[in-house]
Amino acid sequence: MMEDPAVKDLQGSIAKIFVRKAQLAERFYFHLFEQMPEVKPMFTSDMMRQREMFAAMLVSSMQTLSDPDRLEEKMQFLRISHARLGLTADQLAKGANALMAALIEVMGEALSEAERVAWARAIVHLMRAMAPPGSDLELSDQTDMQIYFISR
């Protein structure tokens, strides 16, 4: 679980994120497919519905950060639902990259530096939770991705 000040920063920003969740989801999939065009065929169904499910799961997952039991339920659901896709550690890292890129692009200066760092840490936590057991997922510091995308 994340440390308490980071959880408060993240949860304090959820309302700002919520009003832009559709745009955030759209930009996430844009960046995801830009980085990994080979995964686009995994998303052959209704992309509008997919974006809505993504946004809802992201917000609800972040809302449960201070409740370990509820958070574990969300993480277990994500782990199971993504396990069937056979995602690699590299794909999960690129997913983290895509999510951070979308967050920075959509929210810009609306998020404070502390909120951005909290989201970066939460994204790392989320991707590690989704990784298969024994995975070699290397996401030591999402802040590096933040700096990369801010400078683009």
C-alpha positions in Angstrom: 0.0 0.0 0.0 1.1 3.6 -0.6 2.3 5.9 2.2 -0.4 8.0 3.8 0.6 11.5 2.5 0.7 10.2 -1.1 -2.7 8.6 -0.7 -4.2 11.9 0.5 -2.6 13.7 -2.4 -4.0 11.2 -4.9 -7.4 11.0 -3.3 -7.6 14.8 -3.2 -7.1 14.9 -6.9 -9.8 12.3 -7.8 -12.5 14.9 -8.3 -10.4 16.8 -10.8 -9.6 13.5 -12.6 -13.2 12.4 -12.5 -14.5 15.3 -14.5 -12.0 14.5 -17.3 -12.2 10.7 -17.1 -13.5 10.3 -20.6 -10.7 12.4 -22.1 -8.2 10.6 -19.9 -9.4 7.2 -21.1 -9.3 8.3 -24.7 -5.7 9.6 -24.4 -4.6 6.4 -22.5 -5.7 4.2 -25.3 -4.1 6.6 -27.9 -0.8 6.3 -26.1 -1.1 2.6 -25.5 -1.7 1.9 -29.1 1.0 4.3 -30.2 3.5 2.4 -28.0 2.2 -1.0 -28.7 0.2 -1.2 -32.0 0.4 -5.0 -31.7 -2.2 -5.0 -28.8 -4.9 -3.1 -30.7 -6.5 -6.3 -31.9 -7.1 -7.2 -28.2 -9.6 -4.4 -28.2 -12.0 -5.4 -31.0 -15.2 -4.7 -29.1 -16.9 -1.4 -28.3 -14.1 1.0 -27.5 -16.5 3.5 -26.0 -17.5 0.9 -23.4 -13.9 -0.1 -22.9 -12.9 3.5 -22.2 -15.8 3.8 -19.7 -14.8 0.6 -17.9 -11.2 1.7 -17.8 -12.1 5.1 -16.3 -14.5 3.7 -13.8 -11.9 1.0 -12.6 -9.1 3.6 -12.4 -11.1 6.0 -10.3 -12.6 3.3 -8.0 -9.2 1.6 -7.6 -7.7 4.9 -6.5 -10.5 5.6 -4.1 -9.8 2.3 -2.2 -6.1 3.0 -1.6 -6.7 3.7 2.1 -8.7 0.5 2.5 -6.4 -2.5 2.1 -9.2 -5.1 1.9 -11.2 -3.3 -0.8 -8.0 -2.4 -2.7 -6.9 -6.1 -2.7 -10.3 -7.0 -4.1 -9.8 -4.5 -7.0 -6.3 -5.7 -7.6 -7.4 -9.3 -7.7 -10.1 -8.5 -10.2 -7.6 -6.7 -12.4 -5.0 -9.5 -12.0 -7.6 -12.1 -13.1 -9.1 -10.1 -15.9 -5.7 -9.3 -17.4 -4.1 -12.7 -16.8 -6.0 -14.2 -19.7 -4.3 -11.7 -22.0 -0.9 -13.0 -21.2 0.6 -9.5 -20.8 4.4 -9.3 -20.5 6.3 -7.2 -18.0 7.3 -5.0 -20.9 3.7 -4.5 -22.0 2.7 -3.6 -18.4 5.5 -1.1 -18.2 4.4 0.5 -21.5 0.8 0.5 -20.1 2.1 2.5 -17.1 3.9 4.8 -19.5 0.7 5.3 -21.5 -1.3 6.0 -18.4 1.1 8.6 -17.0 1.4 10.2 -20.4 -2.4 10.5 -20.6 -2.6 11.9 -17.1 0.0 14.5 -17.7 -1.4 15.5 -21.1 -5.1 15.7 -19.9 -4.5 17.2 -16.5 -1.5 19.4 -17.1 -1.1 22.1 -14.5 -4.4 21.1 -12.8 -2.4 18.6 -10.8 0.2 19.7 -8.3 3.7 18.2 -8.3 2.7 16.2 -5.2 -0.4 14.9 -6.9 1.6 13.9 -10.0 4.1 12.0 -7.9 1.3 10.3 -6.0 -0.4 9.3 -9.2 3.0 8.0 -10.6 3.4 5.9 -7.5 -0.1 4.6 -7.7 0.3 3.7 -11.3 3.4 1.7 -10.4 1.5 0.0 -7.6 -1.4 -0.8 -10.0 0.9 -2.3 -12.7 2.8 -4.4 -10.1 -0.5 -5.7 -8.8 -1.5 -6.7 -12.3 1.8 -8.4 -13.1 1.8 -12.2 -13.1 3.5 -13.9 -10.1 7.3 -14.0 -10.6 7.2 -11.4 -13.3 10.3 -9.3 -13.8 8.4 -6.0 -14.1 10.8 -3.2 -13.7 9.1 0.0 -12.6 11.4 1.4 -9.9 10.4 5.0 -10.3 7.5 6.2 -12.3 8.8 9.8 -11.8 11.3 9.1 -14.7 8.3 8.6 -17.0 6.7 11.8 -15.7 9.9 13.8 -16.6 10.0 12.2 -20.0 6.4 13.1 -20.9 6.6 16.6 -19.4 9.6 17.3 -21.7 8.0 15.9 -24.9 
